[in-house]
Amino acid sequence: MIYSLVISLPAETDIEEIIEWYGKENKDLSREFVEILEQTLEQVISNPFLFQQVFKDYRKVDTAKFPYKIIYRISENKIIVLAVIHHKRNPEVWKNRK
């Protein structure tokens, strides 16, 4: 099955904030984060059921090198990204997102 990727508005905000933070620290890190994020999302699109189920139909995948996890769910032929959150952040923060 071919899946399309949908990034929710809260997840877009998460990503923008992460990119902005890394950009203030180091432009190269910011670019590298974007590359790793894109690679990770490509892996999810290729095989969305590969990654750990964490709550009901929600799954997570960790990004390489960076301390973030992507929370997503599969709905029909869509992969819906709900959050991109730091590992140390309260894991409950994304559960209210739809």
N, C-alpha and C positions, 0 to 999 in steps of 0.2 A: 504494500500500500504506500502511496505517496502522501506525505504529510506536509501541511503548510504551517508555517510558524506565525504565531500571533503573540506579540509582546504587549501585555496589559499596560495601561497608563501608569499604575504604581511601579511596575517593573522598569518602565522607561525612565521614570524619575530616579529609581535606584541606580540605574546604569549611568545616567547623566551626572549624578552626585559623585559616584565612584570615579568617573573619568575626570571630573573637575578637581577632585581631591588629589588624584595622582598627577594631574597636570600642574598643580601648584607645587608639588614636590619635585617632579621630574617629567618633562615632556616625553622622554623615551619610555618611561614606565607607563604613562597614560596610553601611548600607542601600543605597547606590548599587551596591556590589559585588554584592549579592544581586540587585538589579534587572537589572544587566548579565549576570550569570550566567544568570538565568532567560530573558532575551531570547536569549542565545546558544544555550541548550539548545533553545529553541523553533525556532530556525533549523536546528539539527541534526535535530530531529524532522521538520521540514518537508521537508528535503532532505539526508539523511545522506550521500549519495555526493558531495556538492558539495565537501567539504573534503579536504585533502591526506592521502593515504595515506603513513604514515611507517614502517611496519614490518609486513610480512605483511598481515593484514587490519585493522590498527589505523590509525586516523585521528586527526587533531588539528585543533582549531579554537582560534584565539586569541580572548581576550575583548577587547572594546573598552575602551580607557582604562586597564585594569589589566594588569599584566605576567604574566598567567597563560594557560596553555593547558589545554584539556580534551582528554584522550586517551580515545577510545572505540572500540568495535568494533560491527559490525552482525552480529547472529545471528538468522536467520529474521526475525521481525517485532519484534525487540527491539534497542534501542540501549543498549549496556552501557557506562556511564562507569566507566573504571578509575582515572583520576587527574585531579586538578586541581592542576597544579604551576606554580611560578614559572619564568619563562623562564631564569633563571640557575641553576636547580637541575640537577643531573646528569640528562640526559635518559634515562639507563638505569634510573633508579629505578623506573619503572612497569612495566618489561618482565617482572618476576617476578610481577606481579599477574594474577590470572585472573578 
